[in-house]
Amino acid sequence: MTLSKDTVLDILRQIQDPFSKKDIISAEIVRALTVEGNDVRFVMEVEAQQGLAMESVRKTAVEALEKLPEVGNISALITAHSNQAPPPDLKQSGAKRPPAKGPQKIAGVKKIIAIASGKGGVGKSTVSSNLAVALAAEGKRVGLLDADVYGPSQPRMMGISGKPASPDGKIILPLENHGVTMMSIGLMVKEGEAVIWRGPMLIGALTQLLMQVQWGELDVLLVDLPPGTGDVQLTLTQKAKIDGAIIVSTPQDVALLDARKALDMFRKTGTKVLGMIENMSTHICSECGHEEHIFGHGGMRAEAKQFDFPFLGEVPLHINIRLGGDSGVPIVVSAPESGQAMAFKKIAKDLIENGVI
């Protein structure tokens, strides 16, 4: 018997919000509710000061849903935010406030490296997945976090499907393929389904993906960032201790303009830029062997020289790289001896030899 969304809503309407005295549906606390097959997923959006108290409400809701004989896996997360700054501490005006928590280390993770771009469509996710697999092939313990909440692509590129388990409703167990541990919001929503979240919910989800996933012992966690310089990028630098960032761009002038914005963002947030990669650098015709620079050539190398950042390498534009991403088998796995795979493997080896990873 298939579980209906109306049945889930009826159960959740029986759960009371202790603050508004309404049920959690009428109080508009439950967000992004999806029922896929018999699996249920939703987020509870609450104010920051209510987070701890609402944990018991979340547990009650999960326990009520578990009583349904047809229910499958249940994923219920809390995202807490505040719409206003905290009031001044008038009682202790002369006392020093405890310092606010800064960026935190992730347990078991030696290094965190962000893979970023100024604009979309430059192949940043393709570089992230292939670089992760190339590092794993070199014997490194690698994690890959798909931080593009609105447009997650790593489940498809890494050939990973299924829903992550959560034994206690708090810790999330990531999935693995090609020797890489991976987590993405795309594993929690139906493929093709839009994630329509406001900024606070996005920030809460990213924080949980960073801090509540059981990453285990990793040499490096690669974070595939969305394009641009928005909430996700700022949240990452504020919540986690980032060891550095790698900028990906095509050599096209328009892409390079946006790459400079990414560089400026990391400079302003105090994040070290570890190097720059030029993707889609050149194209060689498979029929005649003619080499053509469709998006220009050498632009990223020139940018790296101008700003005194390491130039990590060039990756060609090739149909097999695209086919590998679409099939879930990165080119580094499907054709490890090809020139395209060797481009990624060289970057991985150089990062290891230079002590970056």
C-alpha positions as CSV (number, residue, x, y, z in Angstrom):
1,M,0.0,0.0,0.0
2,T,1.4,3.4,-1.0
3,L,1.5,6.1,1.6
4,S,-0.3,9.3,0.6
5,K,0.8,12.9,1.4
6,D,-2.7,13.6,2.9
7,T,-2.1,10.8,5.4
8,V,1.2,12.3,6.5
9,L,-0.4,15.7,6.8
10,D,-3.2,14.3,9.0
11,I,-0.6,12.8,11.4
12,L,1.5,15.9,11.6
13,R,-1.6,18.0,12.3
14,Q,-1.9,16.1,15.5
15,I,1.5,17.4,16.7
16,Q,1.4,20.6,18.6
17,D,3.8,23.5,18.5
18,P,4.4,24.4,22.2
19,F,5.1,28.0,21.3
20,S,2.2,29.0,19.0
21,K,-0.2,26.4,20.5
22,K,-1.1,25.5,16.9
23,D,-0.4,22.2,15.2
24,I,2.9,22.2,13.3
25,I,1.2,22.3,9.9
26,S,-1.0,25.3,10.8
27,A,1.9,27.0,12.4
28,E,3.8,26.7,9.1
29,I,6.7,25.0,10.7
30,V,6.8,22.0,8.4
31,R,8.5,22.9,5.0
32,A,9.5,21.0,1.9
33,L,7.3,18.0,2.8
34,T,7.7,15.2,0.2
35,V,6.3,11.7,0.1
36,E,8.1,9.5,-2.4
37,G,6.8,6.0,-2.5
38,N,6.6,5.3,1.2
39,D,9.5,7.5,2.2
40,V,8.8,10.8,4.0
41,R,11.1,13.8,4.1
42,F,10.5,17.3,5.6
43,V,12.2,20.2,7.3
44,M,11.0,22.0,10.5
45,E,11.9,25.6,10.2
46,V,12.0,27.3,13.7
47,E,13.5,30.3,15.4
48,A,17.1,29.9,16.8
49,Q,16.0,30.1,20.4
50,Q,13.4,27.3,19.9
51,G,15.8,24.8,18.4
52,L,16.4,22.7,21.4
53,A,12.8,22.7,22.6
54,M,11.6,21.7,19.1
55,E,13.8,18.7,19.0
56,S,11.3,16.8,21.2
57,V,8.6,17.9,18.8
58,R,10.5,16.5,15.9
59,K,11.0,13.2,17.7
60,T,7.3,13.0,18.5
61,A,6.4,13.6,14.8
62,V,8.8,10.9,13.7
63,E,7.4,8.4,16.2
64,A,3.9,9.2,15.2
65,L,4.7,8.6,11.5
66,E,6.6,5.4,12.3
67,K,3.3,3.9,13.6
68,L,1.9,3.9,10.1
69,P,2.3,0.3,8.8
70,E,3.1,1.4,5.3
71,V,5.7,4.1,6.1
72,G,9.3,3.6,4.9
73,N,12.3,5.8,5.7
74,I,11.6,9.1,7.5
75,S,14.0,12.1,7.2
76,A,13.0,15.0,9.5
77,L,15.5,17.8,9.9
78,I,15.4,21.0,12.0
79,T,16.7,24.3,10.6
80,A,16.8,27.1,13.1
81,H,17.3,30.8,12.3
82,S,16.7,34.2,13.8
83,N,15.2,37.1,11.9
84,Q,16.7,39.7,14.1
85,A,19.9,40.4,16.1
86,P,19.8,39.4,19.7
87,P,18.9,42.2,22.2
88,P,21.7,43.9,24.1
89,D,22.7,42.4,27.4
90,L,21.6,45.3,29.7
91,K,22.1,43.3,32.9
92,Q,25.8,42.8,32.2
93,S,26.7,45.9,30.3
94,G,30.1,46.1,31.9
95,A,31.0,42.5,31.4
96,K,32.6,40.9,28.4
97,R,30.4,38.7,26.2
98,P,31.7,35.2,25.5
99,P,33.2,35.2,22.0
100,A,30.9,34.0,19.2
101,K,31.8,30.6,17.8
102,G,33.9,30.9,14.7
103,P,34.6,28.4,12.0
104,Q,34.7,24.8,13.3
105,K,36.8,21.8,12.4
106,I,34.8,18.8,11.2
107,A,35.6,15.7,13.3
108,G,37.9,13.3,11.5
109,V,38.5,15.6,8.5
110,K,42.1,16.7,8.0
111,K,41.5,19.3,5.3
112,I,38.6,21.0,3.7
113,I,39.0,22.4,0.2
114,A,36.3,24.4,-1.7
115,I,35.9,24.0,-5.5
116,A,34.4,27.3,-6.7
117,S,33.6,29.2,-9.8
118,G,32.3,32.7,-10.4
119,K,29.6,31.5,-12.9
120,G,27.7,28.4,-13.9
121,G,28.5,26.2,-16.8
122,V,32.2,26.1,-16.5
123,G,32.4,22.5,-15.5
124,K,33.2,23.0,-11.8
125,S,31.1,19.9,-10.7
126,T,32.8,17.8,-13.4
127,V,36.2,18.9,-12.1
128,S,35.2,18.2,-8.5
129,S,34.0,14.6,-9.1
130,N,37.0,13.7,-11.3
131,L,39.5,15.3,-8.9
132,A,37.9,13.5,-6.0
133,V,38.2,10.1,-7.8
134,A,41.8,10.9,-8.9
135,L,42.8,11.7,-5.3
136,A,41.2,8.5,-4.1
137,A,43.1,6.5,-6.7
138,E,46.3,8.0,-5.2
139,G,45.4,6.4,-1.9
140,K,43.8,9.4,-0.2
141,R,40.6,9.2,1.9
142,V,38.3,11.6,0.1
143,G,34.9,13.0,0.8
144,L,32.8,15.1,-1.6
145,L,30.1,17.4,-0.4
146,D,27.7,18.7,-3.1
147,A,26.9,22.1,-1.6
148,D,24.9,23.2,-4.6
149,V,21.5,22.9,-2.8
150,Y,19.5,24.4,-5.6
151,G,21.2,22.4,-8.4
152,P,22.8,19.3,-7.0
153,S,24.6,17.2,-9.7
154,Q,27.0,15.0,-7.8
155,P,24.6,12.0,-7.3
156,R,24.3,11.7,-11.1
157,M,28.0,12.4,-11.8
158,M,29.2,9.9,-9.1
159,G,26.6,7.3,-9.9
160,I,25.1,7.3,-6.4
161,S,21.5,6.8,-5.7
162,G,19.4,5.9,-2.6
163,K,18.6,7.7,0.5
164,P,21.2,8.3,3.3
165,A,20.3,6.6,6.5
166,S,20.1,8.3,9.9
167,P,20.2,5.8,12.7
168,D,19.3,8.3,15.5
169,G,17.6,11.1,13.5
170,K,20.6,13.3,14.0
171,I,23.7,11.8,12.4
172,I,23.4,11.3,8.6
173,L,25.4,8.4,7.0
174,P,26.8,9.4,3.6
175,L,27.0,7.1,0.6
176,E,30.1,5.9,-1.3
177,N,31.2,5.1,-4.9
178,H,34.5,5.0,-6.8
179,G,36.3,5.2,-3.5
180,V,34.8,8.5,-2.5
181,T,32.4,9.3,0.3
182,M,29.7,11.6,-0.9
183,M,26.8,13.6,0.4
184,S,24.3,15.8,-1.4
185,I,20.9,17.3,-0.9
186,G,20.1,15.6,-4.2
187,L,20.0,12.3,-2.4
188,M,17.1,13.5,-0.2
189,V,14.8,14.9,-2.9
190,K,13.4,13.3,-6.1
191,E,15.5,13.9,-9.2
192,G,14.2,16.9,-11.1
193,E,12.3,18.2,-8.0
194,A,13.0,21.8,-7.3
195,V,14.3,22.8,-3.8
196,I,12.4,26.0,-3.1
197,W,14.0,27.3,0.1
198,R,14.6,30.7,1.5
199,G,18.1,31.8,2.6
200,P,17.7,30.7,6.3
201,M,16.6,27.2,5.3
202,L,19.4,26.9,2.8
203,I,21.9,27.9,5.4
204,G,20.4,25.4,7.9
205,A,20.6,22.6,5.4
206,L,24.2,23.3,4.5
207,T,25.2,23.5,8.2
208,Q,23.6,20.0,8.7
209,L,25.3,18.6,5.7
210,L,28.7,19.9,7.0
211,M,28.4,19.1,10.7
212,Q,25.9,16.2,11.0
213,V,27.2,13.9,8.3
214,Q,29.3,11.1,9.7
215,W,32.2,11.7,7.3
216,G,34.6,9.4,9.1
217,E,38.4,9.8,8.8
218,L,39.2,11.8,5.7
219,D,42.4,13.2,4.3
220,V,40.4,15.8,2.4
221,L,36.8,16.9,2.0
222,L,36.1,18.6,-1.3
223,V,33.2,21.0,-1.3
224,D,31.6,21.5,-4.7
225,L,30.2,25.0,-4.3
226,P,27.4,26.5,-6.4
227,P,28.4,29.3,-8.8
228,G,28.5,32.8,-7.5
229,T,29.3,34.5,-4.2
230,G,26.1,34.1,-2.2
231,D,24.8,32.5,1.0
232,V,26.4,29.0,0.5
233,Q,29.9,30.4,0.1
234,L,29.6,32.8,3.0
235,T,28.1,30.1,5.3
236,L,30.9,27.7,4.4
237,T,33.6,30.1,5.3
238,Q,31.8,31.1,8.5
239,K,30.9,27.6,9.8
240,A,33.9,25.5,8.8
241,K,37.6,25.9,8.8
242,I,38.5,26.0,5.2
243,D,42.1,25.1,4.2
244,G,41.7,26.7,0.8
245,A,39.8,27.1,-2.4
246,I,40.4,26.1,-6.0
247,I,38.9,28.3,-8.7
248,V,37.6,26.7,-11.9
249,S,36.9,28.7,-15.1
250,T,36.9,28.4,-18.8
251,P,39.3,30.7,-20.6
252,Q,36.5,32.8,-22.0
253,D,36.6,36.5,-21.1
254,V,33.1,36.5,-19.6
255,A,33.9,33.5,-17.4
256,L,37.2,35.1,-16.3
257,L,35.4,38.2,-15.2
258,D,33.2,36.2,-12.8
259,A,36.2,34.1,-11.7
260,R,37.8,37.3,-10.4
261,K,34.7,37.9,-8.3
262,A,35.2,34.5,-6.7
263,L,38.8,35.4,-6.1
264,D,37.8,38.7,-4.5
265,M,35.2,36.9,-2.3
266,F,37.8,34.5,-0.9
267,R,40.2,37.3,-0.3
268,K,37.6,39.2,1.7
269,T,36.7,36.1,3.8
270,G,40.4,35.3,4.5
271,T,40.3,32.1,2.6
272,K,43.5,31.0,0.9
273,V,43.3,30.4,-2.9
274,L,45.2,27.2,-3.6
275,G,45.2,27.5,-7.3
276,M,43.3,27.8,-10.6
277,I,42.2,25.3,-13.2
278,E,41.3,26.1,-16.8
279,N,38.5,23.8,-17.9
280,M,37.5,23.3,-21.6
281,S,40.9,24.6,-22.4
282,T,41.1,23.1,-25.9
283,H,39.2,20.8,-28.2
284,I,40.7,18.2,-30.5
285,C,38.5,16.9,-33.3
286,S,38.0,13.1,-33.0
287,E,37.7,12.8,-36.8
288,C,40.7,14.9,-38.1
289,G,42.8,15.7,-35.0
290,H,42.5,19.4,-35.5
291,E,43.0,21.4,-32.3
292,E,40.6,24.3,-31.7
293,H,40.4,26.7,-28.8
294,I,36.6,27.1,-28.7
295,F,36.5,29.3,-25.6
296,G,40.0,30.8,-26.1
297,H,43.1,29.5,-24.4
298,G,45.5,30.5,-21.6
299,G,43.2,32.9,-19.9
300,M,43.3,31.2,-16.5
301,R,47.0,30.8,-16.7
302,A,47.4,34.5,-17.3
303,E,45.0,35.2,-14.4
304,A,47.0,33.0,-12.1
305,K,50.2,34.8,-13.0
306,Q,48.6,38.2,-12.6
307,F,47.3,37.5,-9.1
308,D,50.3,35.3,-8.1
309,F,48.3,32.1,-7.6
310,P,49.4,28.6,-8.6
311,F,48.1,27.4,-12.0
312,L,47.1,23.8,-11.4
313,G,46.5,22.7,-15.0
314,E,44.3,22.6,-18.1
315,V,41.5,20.2,-18.8
316,P,40.3,19.7,-22.4
317,L,36.8,19.9,-23.8
318,H,36.0,16.3,-24.7
319,I,32.8,14.3,-25.2
320,N,34.0,11.4,-23.1
321,I,34.3,13.7,-20.0
322,R,30.7,14.7,-20.5
323,L,29.5,11.1,-21.1
324,G,31.3,10.0,-18.0
325,G,29.5,12.6,-15.9
326,D,26.1,11.7,-17.4
327,S,26.7,8.0,-16.8
328,G,27.9,8.3,-13.2
329,V,31.4,6.9,-14.1
330,P,33.9,9.8,-14.2
331,I,36.5,9.7,-17.0
332,V,39.2,9.0,-14.4
333,V,37.5,5.6,-13.8
334,S,36.1,4.8,-17.2
335,A,39.2,5.6,-19.2
336,P,42.1,6.1,-16.7
337,E,44.8,6.1,-19.3
338,S,43.2,8.6,-21.6
339,G,44.6,12.1,-22.1
340,Q,41.5,13.6,-20.5
341,A,41.8,11.4,-17.3
342,M,45.5,12.1,-17.1
343,A,44.8,15.9,-16.9
344,F,42.8,15.3,-13.7
345,K,45.3,12.8,-12.4
346,K,48.2,15.2,-12.9
347,I,46.4,17.9,-10.9
348,A,45.7,15.4,-8.1
349,K,49.3,14.2,-8.0
350,D,50.7,17.8,-8.0
351,L,48.4,18.7,-5.1
352,I,49.7,15.8,-3.1
353,E,53.3,16.3,-4.0
354,N,53.1,20.0,-3.1
355,G,51.7,19.2,0.3
356,V,48.3,20.8,-0.4
357,I,46.5,17.5,0.3
